[in-house]
Amino acid sequence: MSQTALLILALIIAIGVVAIIVLLLRPRAPVADPAAEQRIAELKGHVQALQQTVHQRLDAVTANFGQTMQTSTKNTTDHLQQLHSRLAVIDSAQKNITDLATQVNSLQNVLANKQSRGAFGQAQLEAIISDALPKGAYQFQHTLSNKTRPDCTILMPESGPLVIDAKFPLEAMTAWRNTTTDNERKQAAQRVKQDILKHVADIADKYLIPGETLDMALMFIPSESIYADLHESFDDVVQRAHRARVMIVSPTLMVMAIQVIKQIRKDAKMREAADQIRNEVGHMMKDVGLLGERVRKLQNHLGQTNTDIDAILTSTGRIEKRGTKIEELDFDVETSKTAEIIPAPMTRKIGTGE
């Protein structure tokens, strides 16, 4: 049974109790029957007990009802706060979607304009090259001997610069993607082939200069999806471009090509360093040979010096022995012996070179 039903039932009981009390308290004629008075007194006691019980039940119902209302209010408030938080998240997501849609529209407007599209591809190409190669290893808008200015040239060791073109005929690819019938698709595919092959021929004629540039050029496509469509549906165009020595690359392949170029430049520097090291080692070996010759000469001088020192020590020993004999002589006894003359030690004149 719900709390509301209990509350209504308690009110009905209270009204009944009040009615009974009113009826009992209404003035009546005096009753002469003592048994009846006793029953009335008992009835009053029961009524009072019932009234007290009803009050207690009403208090309990009221307290439970109040607690239930507080709990319900708290739960409702919590749910509203959670709902408000979720609405805020939804609003933020909707704002991000709106911003993304705006950016997509802006990108679509950029790609729709030929000059803006060229600037977009140029900016992406410059970002990739500037992040991977050191300054001085590349040039943007460098003028060649035939007065042409490619989008980028990368300086290669022991050869001419590698030319990169960042323009791409997107209008034909867009029309090919938007076709609905087989006839339209066929015509759009023919236009794609003509535009791309013409651009490939222009790159080969302008930027492949014998003796000045590398015998290969890159055509940069700033879109992975267009590059995938081109390889999937126009493989013959890609092969003809390769035969014309023009490599078609996407942003991912451009990054890989730049890494290969970095390794080539590093190998060239290592070869230059190896030649320098070889020359320095040759000079060092000559110096080591001279040092060994001079050490051997010094060793000969030291050997001769040791020989002279041994001779000097021998003479010193003889002098000491003769001095001892002189000290032991008795000068009171006449002797006819003559003193021996001590020969001087043989000396050798040391040359200036020693």
ZADREN-179692 format. One line per field, with one value per residue (C-alpha): residue number from 1; residue in one letter; y, x, z. Coordinates in pm, 1 decimal, m for minus. Last residue first. Layout:
resi	NUM,... $
resn	a,... $
py	Y,... $
px	X,... $
pz	Z,... $
This chain:
resi	354,353,352,351,350,349,348,347,346,345,344,343,342,341,340,339,338,337,336,335,334,333,332,331,330,329,328,327,326,325,324,323,322,321,320,319,318,317,316,315,314,313,312,311,310,309,308,307,306,305,304,303,302,301,300,299,298,297,296,295,294,293,292,291,290,289,288,287,286,285,284,283,282,281,280,279,278,277,276,275,274,273,272,271,270,269,268,267,266,265,264,263,262,261,260,259,258,257,256,255,254,253,252,251,250,249,248,247,246,245,244,243,242,241,240,239,238,237,236,235,234,233,232,231,230,229,228,227,226,225,224,223,222,221,220,219,218,217,216,215,214,213,212,211,210,209,208,207,206,205,204,203,202,201,200,199,198,197,196,195,194,193,192,191,190,189,188,187,186,185,184,183,182,181,180,179,178,177,176,175,174,173,172,171,170,169,168,167,166,165,164,163,162,161,160,159,158,157,156,155,154,153,152,151,150,149,148,147,146,145,144,143,142,141,140,139,138,137,136,135,134,133,132,131,130,129,128,127,126,125,124,123,122,121,120,119,118,117,116,115,114,113,112,111,110,109,108,107,106,105,104,103,102,101,100,99,98,97,96,95,94,93,92,91,90,89,88,87,86,85,84,83,82,81,80,79,78,77,76,75,74,73,72,71,70,69,68,67,66,65,64,63,62,61,60,59,58,57,56,55,54,53,52,51,50,49,48,47,46,45,44,43,42,41,40,39,38,37,36,35,34,33,32,31,30,29,28,27,26,25,24,23,22,21,20,19,18,17,16,15,14,13,12,11,10,9,8,7,6,5,4,3,2,1 $
resn	e,g,t,g,i,k,r,t,m,p,a,p,i,i,e,a,t,k,s,t,e,v,d,f,d,l,e,e,i,k,t,g,r,k,e,i,r,g,t,s,t,l,i,a,d,i,d,t,n,t,q,g,l,h,n,q,l,k,r,v,r,e,g,l,l,g,v,d,k,m,m,h,g,v,e,n,r,i,q,d,a,a,e,r,m,k,a,d,k,r,i,q,k,i,v,q,i,a,m,v,m,l,t,p,s,v,i,m,v,r,a,r,h,a,r,q,v,v,d,d,f,s,e,h,l,d,a,y,i,s,e,s,p,i,f,m,l,a,m,d,l,t,e,g,p,i,l,y,k,d,a,i,d,a,v,h,k,l,i,d,q,k,v,r,q,a,a,q,k,r,e,n,d,t,t,t,n,r,w,a,t,m,a,e,l,p,f,k,a,d,i,v,l,p,g,s,e,p,m,l,i,t,c,d,p,r,t,k,n,s,l,t,h,q,f,q,y,a,g,k,p,l,a,d,s,i,i,a,e,l,q,a,q,g,f,a,g,r,s,q,k,n,a,l,v,n,q,l,s,n,v,q,t,a,l,d,t,i,n,k,q,a,s,d,i,v,a,l,r,s,h,l,q,q,l,h,d,t,t,n,k,t,s,t,q,m,t,q,g,f,n,a,t,v,a,d,l,r,q,h,v,t,q,q,l,a,q,v,h,g,k,l,e,a,i,r,q,e,a,a,p,d,a,v,p,a,r,p,r,l,l,l,v,i,i,a,v,v,g,i,a,i,i,l,a,l,i,l,l,a,t,q,s,m $
py	1225.6,1440.1,1663.5,1373.5,1244.9,1229.0,904.1,877.9,618.7,625.0,784.8,547.2,550.1,585.2,327.8,454.6,362.3,86.6,153.4,144.6,313.3,228.6,518.1,598.2,286.3,245.1,141.6,475.9,443.8,97.4,232.9,513.9,253.6,59.3,375.0,477.8,132.9,152.8,497.7,366.2,87.8,335.3,557.8,261.0,159.6,520.8,523.8,202.7,337.8,653.0,442.9,257.1,585.2,726.0,410.3,429.4,795.0,701.9,429.1,676.6,920.3,651.6,553.7,917.9,961.2,652.7,773.4,1109.2,932.8,718.9,1035.8,1190.4,878.4,868.5,1231.2,1148.8,847.8,1050.2,1317.5,1054.6,893.4,1233.0,1284.9,934.9,1004.6,1327.9,1137.9,871.5,1141.4,1305.3,969.8,901.3,1239.1,1171.6,839.1,1017.8,1279.4,1002.2,846.4,1181.5,1231.0,881.5,974.3,1309.6,1139.8,1088.2,1080.8,1015.7,1195.8,1018.5,1014.8,636.8,688.4,920.8,658.7,403.1,635.2,703.8,329.1,275.3,502.6,337.8,207.2,419.8,742.1,655.4,595.7,926.3,1106.8,951.1,1036.0,1404.3,1670.2,1522.9,1599.6,1545.6,1446.4,1490.2,1258.6,1318.3,1537.9,1899.2,2088.4,1859.2,1771.1,1992.0,1798.9,2088.8,2250.1,1972.6,1691.0,1897.1,2005.9,1645.7,1533.5,1814.1,1704.4,1342.4,1446.9,1655.9,1403.1,1103.3,1280.2,1397.4,1041.5,929.1,1202.9,1085.8,725.3,821.0,1028.7,736.6,491.5,708.2,888.6,1090.2,1286.7,1112.2,1174.8,1542.3,1576.0,1396.2,1628.9,1940.6,1828.9,1902.9,1887.1,2145.9,2072.1,2021.7,1883.5,1916.6,1717.2,1924.1,1823.3,1550.9,1466.6,1527.1,1629.0,1975.6,1964.2,2193.8,2316.0,2480.1,2495.9,2834.1,2836.7,3084.9,2817.2,2828.2,2744.6,2991.4,2855.7,2887.5,2707.0,2589.0,2279.1,2145.3,2488.7,2461.1,2108.5,1854.9,1683.8,1955.2,2202.6,1937.8,1835.2,2191.5,2319.1,2045.3,2126.8,2498.4,2432.0,2202.2,2470.0,2745.4,2534.7,2473.0,2844.4,2914.2,2648.0,2737.4,2444.0,2308.2,2622.4,2629.4,2263.8,2338.6,2622.5,2394.8,2129.5,2389.7,2509.1,2150.8,2094.5,2406.4,2288.9,1943.0,2097.3,2310.9,2005.3,1821.3,2113.2,2130.6,1754.1,1780.6,2065.8,1860.1,1574.3,1803.3,1942.5,1589.5,1496.5,1805.8,1725.4,1369.6,1490.3,1737.6,1467.3,1233.1,1504.4,1591.6,1226.4,1177.4,1489.9,1381.3,1034.2,1184.3,1403.7,1113.5,894.5,1164.7,1224.3,852.6,813.4,1111.8,983.7,637.3,788.9,1002.1,699.4,498.5,778.6,800.7,426.0,433.8,721.2,535.6,218.3,412.0,584.0,245.0,115.5,415.6,358.1,m9.4,87.4,337.0,69.6,m169.0,101.3,138.9,460.7,650.8,1027.4,1182.0,1261.3,1547.3,1488.9,1377.6,1029.5,1148.0,1399.4,1132.6,895.2,1165.9,1244.6,877.4,851.5,1160.1,1013.8,682.6,861.3,1065.4,749.8,584.4,889.7,883.1,511.2,558.8,834.6,615.3,341.8,0.0 $
px	12570.5,12583.0,12845.8,13082.8,13194.8,13572.5,13668.9,13857.6,14104.5,14151.6,14474.4,14746.1,14847.1,15223.0,15366.0,15557.3,15921.0,16045.5,16373.0,16217.7,16314.0,16092.6,15953.9,15691.8,15484.4,15227.8,14865.8,14716.4,14880.4,14726.9,14384.1,14430.2,14533.2,14209.0,13994.9,14160.7,14095.7,13729.4,13696.0,13849.7,13587.9,13305.5,13421.7,13430.5,13073.6,12954.3,13106.7,12923.4,12592.9,12632.7,12693.6,12367.3,12178.5,12300.7,12189.7,11845.1,11812.9,11876.3,11611.5,11364.5,11431.0,11356.8,11037.1,10917.8,10985.5,10777.8,10496.8,10492.5,10460.6,10179.0,10001.3,10019.2,9861.4,9597.0,9506.9,9460.4,9242.9,9036.8,8975.7,8867.3,8639.8,8486.8,8396.4,8249.9,8057.1,7922.2,7801.1,7640.7,7456.9,7330.4,7201.0,7040.4,6864.0,6744.7,6596.9,6416.4,6285.3,6151.1,5968.3,5808.6,5710.0,5561.6,5332.7,5235.7,5159.0,5409.7,5396.0,5743.4,5829.3,6097.5,5878.7,5867.1,5740.0,5467.1,5363.6,5338.3,5123.0,4890.0,4857.6,4767.3,4467.0,4195.2,4376.0,4689.5,4494.7,4228.9,4498.3,4673.1,4338.8,4273.7,4622.2,4588.8,4860.0,4977.2,5347.2,5497.4,5861.5,6142.3,6410.9,6728.2,6867.0,6910.4,7188.7,7373.5,7059.8,6762.2,6457.5,6253.7,6063.4,6010.4,5962.4,5727.6,5522.5,5498.1,5369.3,5110.8,4993.6,4978.7,4766.8,4522.2,4478.4,4437.0,4184.0,3988.6,3962.8,3839.8,3573.1,3448.8,3428.0,3257.4,2999.9,2920.9,2903.2,2654.5,2670.5,2993.4,3103.1,3440.3,3541.3,3448.0,3664.4,3953.3,3925.1,3921.5,4222.8,4498.5,4798.7,5058.8,5331.7,5628.4,5952.3,6295.1,6596.5,6914.0,7210.9,7457.3,7749.6,7538.5,7172.2,7031.7,6653.7,6456.9,6106.1,5809.2,5990.7,6091.5,6161.9,6411.4,6581.5,6888.8,6678.7,6521.0,6463.0,6104.0,6184.8,6538.3,6667.5,6965.8,7067.5,6847.2,6826.6,6579.4,6285.2,6059.2,6127.3,6053.1,5713.7,5600.6,5713.7,5514.4,5201.4,5236.2,5292.9,4989.3,4771.8,4915.4,4839.3,4486.3,4437.0,4552.6,4325.2,4019.4,3795.2,4054.6,4038.3,3659.1,3651.9,3898.6,3675.7,3372.1,3561.8,3671.7,3313.3,3192.6,3462.0,3353.6,2992.2,3094.2,3297.2,2999.4,2774.1,3022.6,3030.3,2650.0,2630.1,2878.5,2675.1,2356.7,2527.9,2622.0,2265.5,2124.2,2361.5,2253.1,1884.7,1936.3,2103.6,1820.8,1557.6,1741.8,1763.4,1393.0,1294.1,1501.6,1352.2,998.5,1060.1,1189.2,880.0,644.7,824.9,790.4,424.7,348.1,523.1,337.6,5.4,76.9,156.5,m155.9,m367.0,m218.4,m298.6,m655.0,m695.7,m575.1,m814.1,m1101.2,m1023.1,m1024.6,m1351.4,m1503.8,m1394.6,m1562.3,m1878.0,m1878.1,m1849.1,m2129.7,m2345.1,m2271.5,m2365.6,m2714.5,m2876.9,m2780.2,m2796.4,m2938.6,m2685.9,m2453.8,m2246.8,m1900.5,m1951.7,m2087.6,m1808.2,m1552.4,m1703.4,m1691.0,m1328.5,m1240.0,m1411.3,m1227.4,m899.4,m972.7,m1049.3,m728.4,m527.1,m676.6,m587.5,m226.9,m199.2,m323.9,m64.2,212.6,139.7,0.0 $
pz	m2981.8,m3297.2,m3141.8,m3107.9,m2776.0,m2740.4,m2589.7,m2262.2,m2155.7,m1784.3,m1661.6,m1576.1,m1213.7,m1192.8,m969.6,m679.1,m676.2,m465.8,m293.7,41.4,351.1,642.3,842.7,571.3,641.0,356.2,440.0,332.1,m7.9,m54.2,18.2,m232.9,m494.3,m435.8,m458.0,m783.4,m929.6,m836.4,m993.7,m1314.6,m1329.7,m1256.2,m1541.8,m1779.6,m1674.5,m1730.4,m2078.1,m2169.3,m2032.0,m2242.8,m2553.8,m2488.4,m2421.6,m2751.5,m2935.0,m2767.6,m2864.8,m3225.8,m3200.4,m3051.1,m3338.3,m3594.5,m3412.4,m3401.9,m3771.9,m3844.3,m3614.7,m3794.8,m4127.6,m3985.3,m3865.9,m4210.4,m4359.9,m4084.2,m4161.3,m4526.5,m4449.0,m4199.0,m4461.6,m4711.4,m4450.3,m4367.7,m4731.3,m4742.4,m4420.4,m4569.2,m4873.6,m4655.8,m4457.7,m4775.7,m4898.7,m4559.7,m4564.1,m4919.6,m4805.5,m4519.7,m4763.4,m4986.2,m4689.8,m4601.9,m4964.4,m4972.0,m4683.5,m4837.2,m5172.6,m5454.6,m5837.2,m5982.7,m6307.7,m6512.0,m6828.5,m6792.8,m6439.8,m6567.5,m6820.0,m6537.2,m6325.6,m6619.0,m6685.0,m6317.9,m6350.7,m6139.0,m5829.9,m5844.8,m5907.2,m5652.5,m5387.5,m5470.7,m5453.1,m5110.7,m4978.9,m5068.0,m5118.5,m5454.3,m5511.5,m5857.3,m5813.9,m6068.9,m6210.6,m6413.1,m6134.3,m6236.8,m6414.3,m6654.9,m6845.8,m6747.6,m6622.9,m6479.4,m6762.2,m7018.6,m6765.0,m6548.2,m6850.5,m6973.5,m6632.4,m6635.6,m6980.1,m6859.4,m6562.6,m6763.4,m7046.1,m6817.3,m6596.8,m6902.8,m7029.8,m6688.9,m6692.4,m7034.5,m6916.6,m6591.8,m6774.4,m7006.4,m6716.5,m6529.2,m6194.7,m6209.2,m5902.5,m5858.7,m6218.5,m6190.1,m5879.7,m6051.7,m6354.3,m6138.2,m5929.4,m6180.3,m5939.3,m5839.5,m5583.2,m5818.7,m5674.5,m5841.8,m5716.0,m5738.2,m5955.0,m5867.9,m5634.6,m5324.2,m5376.0,m5311.3,m5285.2,m5516.1,m5438.5,m5610.9,m5943.2,m6087.1,m6460.3,m6609.4,m6825.2,m6596.4,m6292.3,m6050.0,m5698.7,m5576.4,m5250.9,m5178.7,m5000.8,m4802.4,m4671.8,m4369.2,m4235.9,m4378.8,m4208.3,m4064.0,m4344.5,m4608.5,m4470.2,m4391.6,m4731.6,m4906.8,m4706.7,m4783.5,m5155.1,m5170.7,m5009.4,m5232.5,m5539.7,m5415.2,m5358.7,m5714.9,m5863.2,m5658.4,m5563.2,m5322.6,m5111.7,m5115.7,m5012.1,m4735.5,m4614.5,m4629.4,m4436.3,m4181.7,m4138.0,m4099.6,m3839.7,m3653.0,m3658.3,m3542.2,m3263.1,m3161.8,m3164.9,m2947.7,m2703.6,m2695.7,m2639.1,m2353.7,m2201.9,m2243.6,m2064.3,m1778.1,m1757.2,m1753.9,m1475.9,m1282.3,m1345.7,m1229.3,m912.3,m844.2,m899.4,m668.2,m401.8,m439.2,m421.9,m109.7,49.6,m43.7,97.7,420.2,445.2,372.1,622.7,891.4,806.1,808.5,1144.9,1290.8,1156.5,1298.4,1637.9,1626.3,1530.6,1815.8,2061.4,1929.1,1953.8,2312.8,2386.0,2218.1,2408.9,2735.7,2641.6,2560.9,2898.8,3064.8,2856.6,2953.7,3318.3,3280.2,3119.5,3401.3,3655.1,3495.5,3614.3,3320.1,3342.5,3037.2,2778.6,2705.0,2388.0,2486.1,2351.3,2021.0,1984.0,2071.9,1817.4,1552.6,1639.5,1614.1,1276.1,1149.3,1273.2,1103.0,777.1,809.2,874.8,567.5,356.0,485.5,426.7,70.9,16.0,158.2,m92.3,0.0 $
